[in-house]
């Protein structure tokens, strides 16, 4: 197939000289990079470094899927953005940075949420899909769309001090569902917002993703088909695990039951419709007023002890979520009283509320926004973390 690009310009020989000097890449490999179309799902911690390195490498078309805006909390690790960008669409800022960095790269902005309705049409225009998402519904959606279209899915994920990377491609090995046939129960895995993430960690995992993408595009080396790299930043340790394709996999197995995209939020147990029972919540201002009035209620902190030591609301009872069910006996006197649970941002306390209700605690509410909201709206002296 003829190249979509004209012959190299003199300035391009200068820019890509170090690639051209590699026998494994050379002119043909660099031309393949020029002709490649790569789609990044997520322009966050993983998407930013991947985009930078792929743009520097001369990827011809780089698609960015993200509907979010830059938040101050992103700046610790999302290296495409600066302080002045807070509040702007990520895809707008990213496209400007990449254009300034390398005008050879065509950036296509997709300021939208990836859904079962748009994924196949969106993916069809690209050669390689890079999954830099942080939620299970989108990971399963990206995987299934890639399998149905026969596209490689360059996967990466991060949490706290750990990360992992692989390439899922059912034509060469297992897919994401072979490794994770079922999603974890809703809330069982804390988000990075709740659990935290070392700022430099996504840079390393994203660099692996960019490396694998370049290898796939140019045909050099051995991509991570059927191999998973796990990285422990605290121990500075890498481990490799061999993965096998599952013959019973519902999407890439011998008799697939998933032949079209499904409701992935429902599959992962994530509430999506207004018809579902809303979680009873109260605001930080509500709780503050209750405390000021001296009302009788239990303010239950379900975070970990180290978080409590960093920041806590006076009068709260610490009972970590992981211990809650086994220590319900300590809360018997509150079974018929009002209970307000809180954590860092509201995710763990929502799960605590569900657990308490299932054991007969009828008057349970979640503190919306957690202690973060308390710090922002009630007491600025409470440290944010």
N, C-alpha and C positions, 0 to 999 in steps of 0.2 A: 504494500500500500504506500502510495507516494506521501511524502511529508506535507503537512499542512502549512509549513513555514517556509519562507524564502531562505536562501543560503545565509550563512553566518555573516554578520556585519563585523567590521574590524573591532569595534568596541566590545562586541560579544566575545571575540577571541580573547581579549584582555580580561573581561569579567570572569569567564569560566575556564581560564587557563589551567587552574589546578585540577579541574575535572578532565580537561582534554589531555593532561599529562598522564592520567591513569589509563593504562592499556585496557583495563576492564570496562571503562566507560568511553573515553575518547570522543570523537566527533559523533559517531552513531548513537552512543549513549546519551550525550547531551542533546542531540536532536530528539531522541525519545522523550526526554524530560520536557523539551519545548512543546512537544505534541500532546503531552499527558494532560488529563483532566481529573483533578482530585477534589473530592468533596469532604469538607470537615464538618462533622456534626458537633456543634458546640464550639464557641469562641471564648472558652474560659481557661482554666488552669492548664489543661492539656492542649487545647486548640491554639492558644497563643504561641507557645514555642514551636509547635509543629508548623504553624503558618509561617513563622519567621524563617525557619530553616528550609522549608520547601520553596518559599519565595526566593530565598538566596540561591537555591539550587537551580532556579529557572523553570519551575513547573509552569507550563503554558497557561492553564486555566485553573484557578483555585476558587472553589465555591465555599461560602461560609454560611452555615445555617445556625442562626441564633436570633431570638426575638427579645432578648434581655437588654437592659441598659447597664452601663458601668456603675458599680457601687463602690464606695470607699473601701469596703472590706475585700474587694477583688484585688486591690493594688499590691497586696503582699505577695502575690504569685502570678497574676495575669499580666505578663510583661509587655503586652502591646499598648497598655493604657497608662495614663498619667493622671495626676490630681485634677487637672483642668478638664478631663474627659468625663468626670462623674456626672451621671444623668443623661449622657448621650447613648444612642444605640451602639452596641458593641460592633456590629457589622460595619457601621459608618466609620468609626474610629479605626478599625482594623484595616479597612480598604484604603484609607488615607495613608496609614503607616506603610503598608505594603507597596503602594504606588510610589511613595517617596523613596523607598528602599530599592525597588527594582521595577522599572517601567516595562520590562519585558513580560511581566505577569499580568494576565487579565483576571481581575477579581470580580466574581459574581456574588452579589449580596442576596441572601435569602432570609429576610427578617421575618421569619415565621416559625411556628411550632411544627415539628415533624409529626405527622399523623398517618394513620392507615390510609387516609384518602389521598395524600400527596406524595408519600414516600416512593412508590414505584416510578411515578413520572419524574420525580426529582432525581432519583438515583440513575435512571436510564441514561442520562446525559454525561455520566462520569465513568472513569475507568476504575478508580480505587475509592473506597469509602473509608474514612478514618473516624472511628467512634471515640469521641472525647467527652461523652455524656456522663452524668452523675446520678442517673436514676434508672431503675430496672425496666419500666415500661418502654423507654426509648431504646435501651440496649436490646431487648427482645425484638422490638420493631425493626431496628437497623439490621439485626442478624437475619431475620426472616426475609426481609426485602432483598438483602444481598444473596441469600440462598436462591430465592425465586428468580433473581435476575442473573445469577452466575457471576457475582462480583466479589472481589476480595474485601474483607472487613478487617481493617487494622485496628485492633482493640487495645485500649489502655484503661486502667483504673487506678485510683489513688485513695488512700485513707490514712490519716495521721502520719506515720513514718514509713508506711509500706506501699508498694506499688507493684503492678503486674502488667505485662504486655504479651501479646501473641498476634498471630494472623489467623483469622477464621476464614476458611474457604473450602466449601464442601466438595469442590473439584479436586482438592489436594489433601484433604484431611477433615477433621471435625469442625463443627460449627459451635456457636455459643451454647446452643441448647444441648449439644452432646456433653458439654462440661457442666451446665446448670439446667437440667431438664425442667425444674420447677423453680419459680422465684421464691425467695425467703418470705416468711410471713410479714405482712405490712408492719413497718417500724422495727423489725428485728435487727436491721443494719442501720446504725445512725448515719446521717448525712455528714458531709465534710463540715457543714455549718455547725452541726451539733458536736461532732467528734474532733474537729480541727484537722489541719493538714500542714505539714512543714512546707514553708513557702518554696523551697528549691526543689522539692520532690517532683512536682509535675514537669519541671524542666527536663529531668533525667528520663522519665517515662515517655514524655512527648518526643524527645530526641530519638529514642528507640523506635517510636511509631514513624517518625519522619525517615529514619534509616531504612526501615522495612518497606516503606512506600517507594523510596528511590530504588531499592533492590528489585521490587516487583516491576516497576516501570522500565528499568534498564535491562532486566533479566540477569543481573549479576548475583553471585553468591547463593546462599540457601536461606530463603525466607523462613519465618517462624511458623511454618505449617506444622501442626501437631506438636508444637513445643510451646510451653508457657514459661516466661521468665518472671521470677518473683524477686523483688528487691527489698531488703531491710536496711533502711538508712541508719538506724541506730547501731547496728552491728557492721555496717558497710559490707553486706553479704548478698551475693546473687545466688539463686538456686534455679535450676532448670527442671521442668517436669514434662514428661512425655504424655501426650494426650492421644486418645484413640477415638475414631469415629464410631458412633453408636448405631448399630444396624436398626435399632428400634427408635431412633430419633424421630420425633413427630414431624420434623420439617426436612431433614436431609437423609433420613433412613430409607430402608428398602421399601417400606409401604407408608409414605408420609400421610399424616392426617391433616396437616396444615398445608393447604394448597393455595391459600390466599391470606392476605393480612387480616388480623382479627382485632378485637377490642383489647388492647394491651394493658390499659389501665385496669379494666375488669379482670384480666388474667392475673395481674399482679396484686389484685385486691385493693387498688387505690380508688377511693370514692371520687366520682366524677359528676354525678347528677344531683340536682336540687331535691329530687325525691328521697334521697337518702337522709336518714336522721342526722341533723347537724350536731356537732359536738358542743354541749353547753359550755360557754366561755364567759369569762369576766375580764375586764381590763385592769391594768395596773392601777389606774386611778380609782376604780371600784374597790379594789383590795385595800388601797391606802385609806380610803374613806371608811371602810369597815373597821380597820385597825384604829383609826382616829376616834370612832364612835364606841370602841370597846366591845364590838359585837363578838359573840361566841362563835368561833369557827376554827377549823384546823387548816393552817397553811402548811402544806406538805411539800417538802423539797425532795425531788427524786433524783437529783444529780449525784455525782461521786464525791467522796470526802475531800479530794484535792480541789474540786471546783467550789465546794462550800467554803473551804479555807480561803480561797481567792476572793470570793464575793458571796454574801448571803443577806437575806432580809431578816432583820431582827424578829424573833418570835417564831420563825419557821422551824419545823421538825424535819431533820434530815433522815431520809429512809431511801437509800438508792433503789432504783427501779429493779435491778437484778435481784435484790433481796426482798422486794415488796411482798410477793406472794407467800414466802416462807415466814414472814414476820407480821402477817395480818392480825395475829392475836394481840399485838401491841396497840392496835387501833380500834379494838372492840367498842370502847366507850364513845367513839365518834360515828358509829354505824348509822345512827339516826340523826346525826348533826350535819351541818354544812361543812364540806371539805373542798378546799381549793388547792389543786396540785400545780406545781410549777417546776420547770427545769431551766435550761439555758435559753432555748428559743421556742419551746412549746411542743416539740415532737415526742419526747419521752414522757412528758406529763400527760399528753393525750392518751398514750398507751396505758399509763398508770390509771387514768380515769376509767378506761374500758375495763381494766382488771378489777378495780374496786366495785364498779357496777355489777360485774359478773358474780361478785361475792356479797351482794346485798346492800352495798352502800348506794342509797338512792339519790342523795343530794350532793352530787359531785360536779365540780366545774374545773375547767382548765384555765390557767392564767395565760391569756393570749400574749404571745411574744416573749413569755418567760421573764427571767431576771434581766434580760437585755432591754425589754420594754420598761421595766422598773427603773433601770439606770437612765434611760433616755427621757422618761416622762415624769418620774416621781423624785428620784434621789440621784443626782449626778455624781455624788461622792462614792456610790457603789461602783467598783471597778468593772469596766467592760473587758471581755476577753474573747 
